[in-house]
Amino acid sequence: MKIVILGAGMTGSSVAEALVNEENDIVVVDSRQERLDFLKDRFDIATVTGNAAHPSVLEQAGIDNADIVIAVTDSDETNMLACLIINALHKRPKTIARVRAIDYLKRPGLFGNEGLPIDIVISPEQIVMKSIRNLVEFPGALHVSEFAGGLVKLFSVKVVRDGILTGKKIRTLKERLSDSKTRVVAIFRNGKPLCVSGDVSIETDDEVFFVAPSAEVKKVLKALDKLEAPIKRVIIAGGGHIGKRLALALQDDHQVKLIENEPARANKMSVELNKTLVLLGDCANENMLLDESIESTDLFCAITNNDGVNIVSASLAKSLGARKTICLLNQNSYAKLVPGTGIDVIVLPNQETLGSILKHVRRGDLAQVTSLCGGSAEAIEAIAHASDEENSVVGRSVDSIKFPAGIVMGALIRNSEVIPIHHDTVFAENDHVVMFAMDKKLVSNIEQTFRRI
């Protein structure tokens, strides 16, 4: 598959890295030569230097022969214009455009058949906001993502010393987790996955991933002694696109304060967020946090556009008594600086966004993809289809599907109902299957088995 990526920033680089080893022909376009040089030094890709919305630059990138164009430059307008030009002048490949501004996204009919001819519009800020909102709803979890239109959730918890999970074998958890639809799908120890089997023992500091029906998640967390008190008081550090979206999502049901250090933006936020207290100041200033009763705050979200400020402010907030802290990091490598700071949860926007792109690029019929563990693993919702090929799962039982050991089935959704997975469960047409691939190199097995013929 030939894929043209417009933009060599963090998102474009993450997409290139995820796809370059999957038998794809990758071309990356950017106006900054230094970014392209960095990518070429790391990966076997082609590059074109220039404005991604210029017809001549698009032609140099081989748009005529492209299967997919992923427009993720830093400019909404450049992304949209590039897709319009491709539609007007070329044999049209599938187009994916990143659009950040709420003003574009809230206009019904702006995109699609009756609007701008862009096949798929993604909003990283909206995706990240939903991720944080899920963590607010389930404060005992390290990660929460949704599948099957919200019917199923994948979530992870950290194993603490002398906790309920510590030293337990996976098979013994079935007694504590009475719901037969809840499954352990992965264990990560020191950042590396373990093959899941009934004999595996869980150790302190492991991250354990579960898949469960959404209605059962709180019951599971309670059974694991991970159901924390509801979050009521929230301080958001950063009034950018994500901060604004998060305040809008929380302000009706939570006491929300937002700290912004830029006067014009703070003034604008105070007008647009009528139920949020907007404060002008430095989120990493100890006196300011104390003045705003940080010690009685349930959640401090450091989501400015500066990773250093996020790490410092979240760590400071935790040391001053905030119950829980979330830190947004655009540079994945900075996650190595977090251990020892007291920060509870890291959110990586590029990882969150990557899944929303991958589900449109993968060769199988995939409804949802979530990139996990720094991009090394993936959770995938695939749709079953009958075919003459022996790889099809339709009409076959679970124990006849010979996936590699690193792929674990987590949930089966049939006719909008989550049903238990047993060894003799037989797959039917249009079943949705949620799976965990502990290594992204295993994803091709899922693609081959869940292809639409």
Protein Blocks (a to p, Z undefined) as FASTA:
>chain_A
ZZddehjbfklmmmmmmmmmnopacddddfblklmmmmmmmpccdddeddfkbmklmmmn
ommmpfbdcdfbfbfklmmmmmmmmmmmmccdddddddfblklmmmghkacjklccdfba
cdfklmmmmmmmmmmmmmmbfbdcdeehhlaccddddddehiaknopafklmmmmmmblk
bccfbdceehiacdddfklccdehiacdddddfklmmmmmmmnopaccddfbdcdehjbf
klmmmmmmmmmmpccddddfbfklmmmmmmmmmmbccdeddfkbmklmmmnommlcfbdc
dfbfbfklmmmmmmmmmmnopabdcdddfblklmmmmgonlpabdcdfklmmmmmmmmmm
pmbdcfbdcdeehhlaccddddddddfbfkbmghpafklpccdfkbccfbdceehiacdd
dfklccdehiacddddfbfklmmmmmmmmccZZ
